[in-house]
Amino acid sequence: MNRIVRQLSCHLGLAASLLVLSACSSSGPLHVAVDPTLAAGDIYDVRGLTNRYWGKPVSFGNFSTKKTRVGETWASTTGSSDYGVGRRTHPLRFTFVGEGGEEWKVECRAKTPILRHADEHGEWEVPLGETRLGCSLQDPTGTRVHALTLAGSGELRGTTDVGGAPIEIRSLDTLVGRNEHQTLTLPAAIGYELRQDGRVLAGVDLLGKGRVYFARELPPELRTPVALTATVLMLFHESRS
């Protein structure tokens, strides 16, 4: 029960922190703190991620999605009529379209152990452990399938081999206020950074309508792998909201 109280306190603290920082800021939108080198690269605003229905395209730059499908299932392992311990599963499937019109088939599944409670006032649930995401990314030829994995609770980390050498994924948790001098570290993933061999390739901002940053020196052959990975991360979070 103490763990449940801590989880609930964490969520309430996150909401309160966002309100305080927003109220104390004066100009410009709140955004995630990404690696400073990304400011010199390509910055793309995301279209279609918010206020959306499933199947609606998500796009940034010349990258887009289509045929998006998402679901949700709950499987109980133990519990009573009021409380249940089990697993929440979020399957996700979509087609990713690259800059040249090439199409990748993506299938993902995220699983989170949760405590669920239901009474006459409604239902609520609290995560009891880390979320694990696993994806298969089929290339346009249909002959090769790449993997993407991600796991964690507040902090999420993972890898994908879609870019040849492994691309490392880590969540970002620092929010920048409207005047650029205010920052706040939050107990949640609000963005991502992608690295390969220690080099920053890209950043993803999950706040607002979403934003994707490409490093200035990002090799052409990595543009599609990076964009595909960023899209998976954005839709993963959108499917859980």
Backbone hydrogen bonds, N-H to C=O, Kabsch-Sander energy under -0.5 kcal/mol:
donor,donor_aa,acceptor,acceptor_aa,energy
5,V,1,M,-2.3
6,R,2,N,-2.1
7,Q,3,R,-2.1
8,L,4,I,-2.6
9,S,5,V,-2.6
10,C,6,R,-2.1
11,H,7,Q,-1.9
12,L,8,L,-2.3
13,G,9,S,-2.6
14,L,10,C,-2.0
15,A,11,H,-1.9
16,A,12,L,-2.2
17,S,13,G,-2.3
18,L,14,L,-2.1
19,L,15,A,-1.9
20,V,16,A,-2.3
21,L,17,S,-2.5
22,S,18,L,-2.2
23,A,19,L,-2.2
24,C,20,V,-1.6
25,S,21,L,-0.6
25,S,22,S,-0.7
31,H,176,V,-1.7
33,A,174,T,-2.7
34,V,32,V,-0.8
38,L,35,D,-2.0
39,A,36,P,-1.5
40,A,37,T,-1.3
41,G,38,L,-1.5
42,D,214,F,-0.9
44,Y,212,V,-3.2
46,V,210,G,-2.0
47,R,59,S,-3.2
56,K,53,Y,-2.1
59,S,47,R,-2.5
60,F,63,F,-1.8
63,F,60,F,-2.4
64,S,97,V,-1.9
65,T,58,V,-1.1
66,K,95,T,-1.9
69,R,93,R,-3.4
71,G,91,P,-2.0
73,T,89,T,-2.3
75,A,87,R,-2.2
77,T,85,V,-3.3
78,T,85,V,-2.1
80,S,83,Y,-3.4
84,G,116,R,-2.5
85,V,78,T,-3.3
86,G,114,I,-2.4
87,R,75,A,-2.5
88,R,112,T,-3.1
89,T,73,T,-2.7
89,T,87,R,-0.5
90,H,110,A,-2.9
92,L,108,C,-2.6
93,R,69,R,-2.8
94,F,106,V,-2.0
95,T,66,K,-2.8
96,F,104,W,-2.6
97,V,64,S,-3.2
98,G,96,F,-0.5
98,G,102,E,-2.9
101,G,98,G,-1.8
104,W,96,F,-2.9
105,K,138,Q,-1.6
106,V,94,F,-2.6
106,V,104,W,-0.5
107,E,136,S,-2.1
108,C,92,L,-3.4
109,R,134,G,-2.0
110,A,90,H,-2.0
111,K,132,R,-2.2
112,T,88,R,-2.3
114,I,86,G,-2.3
115,L,126,V,-2.8
116,R,84,G,-3.3
117,H,124,W,-2.8
118,A,82,D,-2.1
119,D,122,G,-2.4
122,G,119,D,-1.5
124,W,117,H,-2.1
126,V,115,L,-2.4
128,L,113,P,-3.0
129,G,113,P,-0.9
131,T,152,G,-2.8
132,R,111,K,-2.3
133,L,150,L,-3.5
134,G,109,R,-1.9
135,C,148,L,-2.6
136,S,107,E,-2.8
137,L,146,H,-2.7
138,Q,105,K,-3.0
138,Q,136,S,-0.6
139,D,144,R,-2.5
142,G,139,D,-1.9
146,H,137,L,-2.9
148,L,135,C,-1.7
149,T,159,T,-2.5
150,L,133,L,-2.1
151,A,157,R,-2.2
152,G,131,T,-1.8
153,S,155,E,-0.8
157,R,151,A,-2.3
158,G,169,I,-2.4
159,T,149,T,-1.2
160,T,167,I,-1.4
161,D,147,A,-1.5
164,G,161,D,-1.7
165,A,163,G,-1.1
167,I,160,T,-2.9
168,E,166,P,-0.6
168,E,195,R,-3.3
169,I,158,G,-3.1
170,R,193,E,-1.9
171,S,156,L,-2.5
172,L,191,G,-2.8
175,L,173,D,-0.5
175,L,184,L,-3.3
176,V,31,H,-3.3
177,G,182,Q,-3.8
180,E,177,G,-1.5
183,T,181,H,-0.5
184,L,175,L,-2.0
186,L,173,D,-3.2
186,L,184,L,-0.5
188,A,186,L,-1.0
190,I,172,L,-2.7
190,I,188,A,-0.6
191,G,172,L,-0.9
192,Y,204,V,-2.1
193,E,170,R,-2.5
194,L,202,A,-2.4
195,R,168,E,-2.2
196,Q,199,R,-2.2
199,R,196,Q,-1.8
201,L,194,L,-3.1
202,A,194,L,-1.4
203,G,213,Y,-1.8
204,V,192,Y,-2.7
205,D,211,R,-3.3
206,L,190,I,-2.2
206,L,204,V,-0.6
210,G,207,L,-1.9
211,R,205,D,-2.0
212,V,44,Y,-2.7
213,Y,203,G,-3.1
214,F,42,D,-3.2
215,A,201,L,-2.8
218,L,215,A,-1.6
222,L,219,P,-2.0
223,R,219,P,-0.5
223,R,220,P,-1.2
224,T,220,P,-0.5
226,V,222,L,-2.4
227,A,223,R,-2.5
228,L,224,T,-2.9
229,T,225,P,-2.2
230,A,226,V,-2.6
231,T,227,A,-2.1
232,V,228,L,-2.2
233,L,229,T,-2.1
234,M,230,A,-2.2
235,L,231,T,-2.6
236,F,232,V,-2.3
237,H,233,L,-1.8
238,E,234,M,-2.2
239,S,235,L,-2.4
240,R,236,F,-0.7
240,R,237,H,-0.6
241,S,237,H,-0.6
241,S,238,E,-0.9
